[in-house]
Amino acid sequence: MSRRQKQFSLLMIDVVLAPLAFYLTCAIVFGSVVPKALFDSLFVILCLLPPVAALACLALGVHRIQLKAYESTAILRTGAVAAIVTGTVALSRSLLGLWFPVAGVFLFGLVFFLLAVGSRFALLNLLLWVLRLGTERTRVLIYGAGTTGMQLAAALRSHERVSAVAFVDDNVALHGTTVAGLRVYPAHRIDSLVQDRQIDRVLLAMPSVSTPKLGKIARGLQARGLDVMMVPSFAQLVGSETLIDSLTKVAPDKFLGRRQMDKALPLGAEAYTGKSILVSGAGGSVGSELCRQLILHRPSRIVLFEVSEIGLYNIDRELQGLASGTGVEIVPVLGTVTDARMARSAIVDNGVQVILHAAAYKHVPIVEANPIAGVSNNVLGTRVLADAAEECGAERFILISTDKAVRPTNVMGASKRLAEHVVQDLARRSKICLFSIVRFGNVLGSSGSVIPLFKEQIAQGGPVTLTHEDVTRYFMTISEAVRLVLLAGSFADADGMRGGDVFVLDMGKPTRIRDLAVQMIEAAGYSVRSPDNPDGDIDIEVIGLRPGEKLHEELLIGEGFLTTPHPKIMRAREAGLPELRVAGALRALRTAVATGDSDGVRRVITDCVEGYQPAVAPEALRSNA
């Protein structure tokens, strides 16, 4: 049927129902058929009702309301039509002096109203039954019997392929009640409801509940094998409430616990302007930021040395745009620092004068479980690149190290300490290249650091995982880290510092990681769930220290600092290993790597790295792996 035909049919229903309702009313009033003596006089009313009902329906537009959209407003319009035709009966009775009881007039209005409304609901259900024949319906459970849930249930009531089965709500006061025609059950009944009522999907209709709580509920439902979808509020859909991502970006320096110092650190541009510079690990967090800031110093060339193809592609594409018009040449080189031929080729072919060595495996648990790969890249790779720098006549070599190298309890930290020994050994013997080391703490926002991890966990509804209640770390922003590297590299030949120096940034007091977790949860607009606050949004779960992880990190091995030209950068007073010890350690490491002897690797670092105390026995690590 066309739309016009459908509207005409609905109009005819009301036209027919008006006299039918009057006839039924008369039958009720008189107990049977209308007496012959009254029939002729009441026949006038029967003739008046169809045109009056038609005009009233046309005027109020009742015939234009679709059956599936027939709800409270439409019912009110039908009530207005009933009032008009009832008024017509009352007026005719009075003007024509017809005998008809007053109670009968009101009864007629009620009968007509009920017939008009009932006919539409009956017709709707009949049509839906026809449409649903042979059609597979999705049976849904609505989680949340509030305003949004009720509106959703009403919207689905006339859907031909979706059937709302029941409500689930955490509000005890609603359990056992009926809302929008559906029974409300407690959450612990979900499993039985799914089985008994053949539920296909759960719709979360609780837009006012915090995202972490919704995420927790959704994960619990998905663990039962249910398909879960989240429904925004109808106010959000029409724009009166904003759909927002509560986890907005937060400036990293907010979590430092001290004043950020990147603006207080000069750039040290004179050591890099006009130079050809190679950055190993150029696709990493620190390496890529080094490249970005180097462009500001106008070097002649930046060689991007990176083992990851996608990492090299991304940083090369970004820097080509940043360097456009500056005269800085960007040269991408795909390779590993453990390949001596490739390292020498990259240095010689590009006339490299300064090397910033940021390439390293840095994730403690990963390197702990893969010690051979860790020392091969971090120690032997450093020696290969440093030897190439010396042999090819580079002017400066800056190793980027970590506070985990100080009295380490993990292979990663021990490998970085051995890398420091390698650089210090070459610094004592080099006649051409100035070798130096920059040691700093955790870089906020870098890959694998706690901030991206915590942010991801908060977005998923928690819990935020904490290795220990009292664990602390030194933190710095990536901008501070890069400026420290560039500035310390320019200090290497100043005031008698002839290389091999370990430069450390004054980072203030270490930050308690639990405090950082609480700050991030609150910065996202949520609260911590605890025994004191059981209605909080996010749990903090202590999972225990990971293999090789320390409770507290340190910056110094020896006692005290030496000064540098900048008051916030210190030079550590630390002794390196003798040349023969370094050579012996490297020889033993090469043998262990070549033979796949992970225990041999640990024996070397135990013997050569001062303060190294493995936190977990090798046997336990192998069983965990």
N, C-alpha and C positions, 0 to 999 in steps of 0.2 A: 504494500500500500504506500501511496505517496503521503507526504506530510499533510497535505490538504485533506486527503481522504481520512487519515487518522484523526485529525482535528474534528472533521464532520461527524465521524463515528462517536467520538466522546461527547460532542454536543447533543447528538441524538439520544445518547444514553440518558442524559439529564432531562431532555424533553419528554421521554417516555416515562422516566421514573416519577416525575411530578404528579401526573394523574394517577399513576399506579399507587403512589404513596397515599394520595387522598382516598382512593377507593379502599385501601387496606385500613386506613384510619376509620372510615365510615363503618367498615365491617367490625372493627373493634368496639366502636362507640355504640353501635346498635345491636351488637351481639351476633349478627349474621349479615345477610344482604340488606341493603338499604330499603326501608319501607317504600312501597309504591307511591305513597302520598308525598314523600320527601324527595324521591329520586329526580322528578322533573325539575324541582327548584334547585337542587344541588348540581344538576347537570350543567348549569351555567358556569359554576366554578370549575368543573372538569374541563370545560372548553377554554376557560381563561388561562389555566395553569401552563399548558405547553408553550404558548408564545411568550408568557412572562418568564418562564424558566430559561427559554432560549435567549431572550434579550438580556437577562441577568448574567448568564454564562458568557455571552459575547462581551458585555460591558466589563466584566471582571477578568476576562481572559482565562477562565478555568479550563476551557477546551484546548488551550495551547500548552498546558503543563504536561510534560511527558510523564508517562506512568512511572518510570524508574526514578523520576525526580519529584514524585508526589510525597511531600513530607509536611511538616507543621504549617508552613506558610500557605501551601496549597489547601490544606484542610481548613484553614481559616477562611480562605476565599470560598470554599464550598459552603462553609457555615454562613457566609454573607449571602450567597445565593438562596440558601434555605430560609434565611430571615426575610428575604424579599418575597419569595413565593408564599411564605407564611403570612406576611403582611397583606398580600393580595387576597388570601382567603379571609382574613379578618375584616378587611375593608369591604369586600363583596358581601359578607354576612351582614354588616352594619347598614350599607347603603341599600341593599336589595331587601332587607328585612327577612332574610332567610333564617330558618331555625336550625341552629347547629351549636352544640355546647362550646363554651369557651375552652374547656379542658381539651376538647377535640381539636381545636385550632393549634394549641401548643403540641399536642400529640402528633399532629400531621407534620409540623416542622421537624420534630425529632425523628420521625420515621423517614422522611425525605432525606434528612442529613445522613442518617445511618446507611440508607440504601445507596446514596451517591458515593460516600466514602468507601463503603464495603465493596461496591461494584468495581471500583478502581483497584483496590488491593487484590480482589479476587482475579480480576483480569490480568494484573501484573504477575501474580503467581502462576497463573495458567500459561502465560507467554513464556515465563522463565522456565517452567517445567518442559515446555515444548523445545525451547532453545537448548536446554541441558540434556535432552535425550541423546544418548550416544556420545556425549562429551565428557572427557575426564576432567574432574574438578580438583583444584588444589585446595586441600583442607588446611586452614591456618589457625594457629593459636596466637592470640593477642596478649602480649606481656605488658600489662599496665592498663588498669581499668579507670584511668583518669579521663580528663576532657578529650585529649587526643585519641585515646583508645576508644571512647564512645563514638567520636566522630568517624573514626576509621571503621568501626563495626557498622555504623549506619551507611557509610559509603559502599561497603562490601555486600550489604544485604541484597542489593539488586544486581550484583555482578553475576554474569552467567557462567564464569569459569573459576571463580574463587568463592569459597564458603568459609566464613568465620565460625569456628566450632565452640570456643570458650575463651574466657579471660583467665589470666594468671596474674596475681598481684601480691606484693609483699606486705600490703596493709592488712593486718589481722581483722580490722573492723569490716572489711569488704568480703571476707571469706564466707561462702555460702549464700551470698546475696545474688540477685539477678540484675545485671546492668545492660541496657540496650538490648534486652532480650537474650543475653547470654549469661551463663552461670560463671561466677568468679571462684577460682580455686587457689589454694596456696602453692608456692613454688615447688614444694617437695612432692606434689602430685603430678609433676610434668611427665615423669617416666610412664606412669600408668595411663595418663591421658593420651600420650603418644601411641601407646600400644592399643588401648581400647577404642580410641576415636580416630585412629589412623591419620595422625597429624603429619603433614608434609613439610610445613614451614612454620617458623615462629617469627612474629613481627614485634619488634621492640617499640612500643608506643609510649616512651617516657622521655621526651625531649628536655624536660627540666632536670633530669638526673645527670650528674656530672659524667663527663666522658670516661674517666677511669672506671667508675662503677658500671657503666654500660658495657665497657670493654670486658670487664671481669664476668659479667652475666653472659655476654655473647660467647666468650671462650668456653664457659661451662656448658652452654647449650650445644656449641659445635663439637665439644668432646663427646656428646651423646649421639653424634652423627646427624644432628638437625641442621637444616638450612636456615640461617638467621639473617634477617634484614632489619635495618634501623629506619624508623619513620620520623621525619622532622615534624615539629608542631605545625598546625595549619597557619598559625600566626607567622611563623618563619617563612612558609611557602608564599604568603601574600606580601611579605616584606615588612610587616610591622615589628618583627623581631629579626635580628641579624643572625645569619648562619656564620659562626666564627670558628676559627681554629685557636683554641685557648693556648696552645703551645707556641706562642709567638717567639720570634727571635730575641735572644737576650745577649747583650754585650758581654763578651768573655771577661772583661776586667771587673765585672760585677762580682765575680767569684774569687778574685785574687786575695782579698783580705788585706790589701795594701794598695798604695797609690801606683797606678800604672806608670812605667818609666820609659816607654818607647820614645816619647817626645823629648825626654831629657837626655837621650843618647844621641850624640852626633853621628853622622852617617859614615865618616871615614872615607869620603868619596875619592880622595886623592890616590888611594891605593888601587882603585879600580877603573878610573876614568881612562878611556883610550886603550885599555888592556883587553886581551883575549882571555876569557874566563870559562873554565869547564866546571859544571855543577853535576856531580854524580848523584843519582837518586833524584833527578830533576822532576819526576812525576809525583813524588811524595809530598806530604803536607809542608814540611820545612823546605825541601828542595824547591818546590814550585814557588813558595813565597820568596825565597832567596832570588830566584830568577826575576820575579816581578819587581823587587826593590833594586836589583842590579841595573835594570833598564833606566832608573832615575839617575844612576851615576854615569850614564853614557859610556859604557865600555864599547870597544870596537866590535866584539863578537861574544856571544854566549853559546857555549856548546852544551846541549842538553844530553847528558849521558844517562840512559835509563834502560833497565832490562824489561820492563813491562811495555808491551806495544801500545795498549790502550792508554796507559799513563803518559807515554811519550806523545801519542797523537793528541791527547787533550791539552797538555801544556804547550806543545808546539803551536797548535791552532790558536790558543789564547795569546801567546806571546807574539806571534806574527802580527796580530791586530794591535797589541800594545806598542810594539816597536816600530810600527808604520810611521815613517816620517822622521824618526829619531836618528837614523844612520846606524842603528845597532843591528848587526847580522845575527840571525837565529839559525843555529845548525843542530838539527836533531840527529843523534847517534844512538842506534838501538844495539845495546850490548851489555855485558856484565863486567864488573870490576875484577872478577877472578880470571879474566882472559887477558894475559899480558900483551899478546900481539895487538889485540883490539885497543887496549888502553894506550899503548905507545903510538899506535896509528892515529887515534883521536887527538892526542896531544901534539904530535909532529905535524899532521896535515893541517891543523887549525892554528898552529903557532901559539899554543896555550901558554900563558904566563902565570895565571893564578888558578889553583884548583880548590874548590870547596867540596869536601868529601862528606856528603849527606847520605849516601847509600848504605843501608844497614837493615838487617832483620831486627826488629825492636820489640815485638810482642812477647812478653816473658813466658807465658804458658806454651806458646807455639815453639819457641826456640828451646825451651826446657825439654819438650818431647822430641825435638829434632836437633840434637846438639851438633851433629856432623855438618848439616847445612848451615847452622848458626855460625860456627867458628870458621867454616870455609868462606862464607861471605864477609863476616865482620872482621876477622883477623887476617886470613890469607888474602882476601880481597883488598884490605887496606894496605898490606905490604906490596902487593902487585902494583896498585895505583901509585903508592908513594915512591916505589923504586922507579916506575916509569917517569914520574915527575922529576926525580933527581937525574936520571939518565938523559932525559930530553931537554934539560936546562930550564925547567919552570922556575919562577921566582919565589912563589909562595905556595904552601900546601896547608890548608886548615882542616883539621879533623873535627867533626861534630860528634861529641860524646854525650854522656848522660850521667846523672847522679847515681844511677844504678851500678855504675862502675866502682863505686866506693864501698869497700868491704862487701862484695856482692854475695848473695845467697842463691843466685840463679846463673845459669849458663849465659844468658844474654848479657847480664851485667859483667860477668867475668870475661866474656869475649870482647866487650868494649874496653875493659881495663887492659887486656892484652894488646888491643889495637893502640891504646895510648902508649904502652911500652914500645911498640914498633915505631911509632912516630917519634918518641923521645930518643930512641936509639939512633934513628937516621938523623935527627936534628944535631946530635953530638958529632956526627961524622961528616955531615954535608958541608961542602964548600960553596955551593951555588944556591940551593933552595932553602928558604926559611920555613921551618915546620912549626906549627903551633896547634893547640888543642882548645876547644871551647866546650865547657861542661855546663849543662843546665838541667833543670828539672822537667816535670811534665808540661807539655805544651797544650794549653787549653784549646779544645776544638779540633785537634789533630786526629787523624784516623786511628781508631783503637783506644782513644782516650775516654775518660769517664763521662765527659759532657755529652758526646753523641750517644753513648750507651744509655745514660740516664734519660736523655730526651726520648729515645726510642721506647724505653721501658715505661715512661710516664704516658706516652701517647697510646700505648697498648693497655693502659689501666693498671700497670704495676704487676708484680712488686718491683721496687727498685732494689737491686741486689748489692749488698755491701759485704766485703770480704771479712771485715772485723770492725767492731764498734770504735776502736781507738786508732785505726790506721790513719796515717798522715802522709802528705806528699807536698813537695815544693811545686808551685805552679808559676808559669809565666805565659803571657800571650804570645802568639806566633810572631807578632810584630816585634815584641821585645827580643825574642829568640833570634830573629834574623838580624836585627840591628846589633845585637851582641856579637854574632858571628862576624859580621862585616867590620865592626869597630875593632874587635880583638885581632882580626887578621891584619889590620893596619898598624897595630901596636908592636908587631913581632920584631921590628928592628929599631924600636924607639928606646932611648935611655938605657942602652946596654942589654936589652932583651934580644938575644940572638937566636931565639927559636927554642922549641921544646917546652915552651911555657903552657901551663894549664890555666885558662882564664875562666873565672866564675862570676856570674852576676849576683849581686846582693839581692836576694829574693825575699828578705824578711823572714817571718816565722812560717813554718810549714802549716798547711791547711788540713784540718780534720775532714776526712772524706764524708763522714756522716753529716757534718754541718753543710757541706756542699750539696749533698742529696736533699736535705731539708730546704735549702735555699732554692734549688731548682724546682722542687715540687710547689713551693709557695709562689715562685715567680711565674709558674704556669697557671696560677689561680686556684690551686687545689690545697688540700691539707693532708697531713700525715696521719694515717690510721694507727692508733696505739691503744694500750689499755686505758690511758687517760682520755683518749678521744676515739671511742669505738665507731663513731659515725664519720670518721675521716675518709678521704678518697683513696689514698695510695699507701700501701704497706711498704715498709723497709725491712727486707729480709737479709739476715746475716748468713752467708753461705760458707764462711771459712776462708782462710788464706789459700790462694792457689799455689800449685807447685812452684817453688823457688821465689815466692813473693815475700818481701820484708814488711814488717809492721811500720817501720820508720825509715826514710831515706836520709842519706848524709851527702854533703857536698865536698868534704875534705877528707883526705887520708892522713896527712900530717897535721901539725899544729900551726895555726895562724895563717895570715895572708901577707903577701907582698903588695905594694901599691902599684898602680898603673896611672897613666895620665888622666884617667877618669875615676872619680871617687866611688862610683857605683859598680865598677868592674875591678875585681881582685885577681891577683895572680897567686895560685896555690904553690906552697913550698913543699914539693914532693920529689922524692928520688925515684929514678927509673931503674930498670934491671940492667945489669952489665951486658955488654955486647954479646959475650959468649952464651949467657943465659937466654937471651933473646933468640939467638941463632939456634940453640939447642931446642928451645920450645917450638920454634917454627918447623924445624925438621921433624920433631915428634908429631906435631899436628898434621903435617902433610902425610906422614905415614899412616896415622890414624884415620884420616879422611880417605886416603886411597884404599885402605883395607876395610872401611866401614866399621871401625872400632870405636863405638861411642864411649865405652868405659875408658879407653885410652885417651880420648879427648878430655874426659873429666879428670883423669890423673894428671894431665899436663896443666890444666888450669888450677887444680888444687895445689900443685907444686909451685906455680909461677905467680899466682895472683894473691897478693897479701890480703889476709882477712877473709878469703873465700871459704864459706861454710855452706855446703849444699843443704837446703832445707828439707829435701826429700831424697831418700836413698835411690840409686839408679834402678834397683830391682822394682821398687814401687812405681817409678815412672814408667818402666817398660810395661808393667801390668796394667797401669792406667791407660797407656796408649793402646 
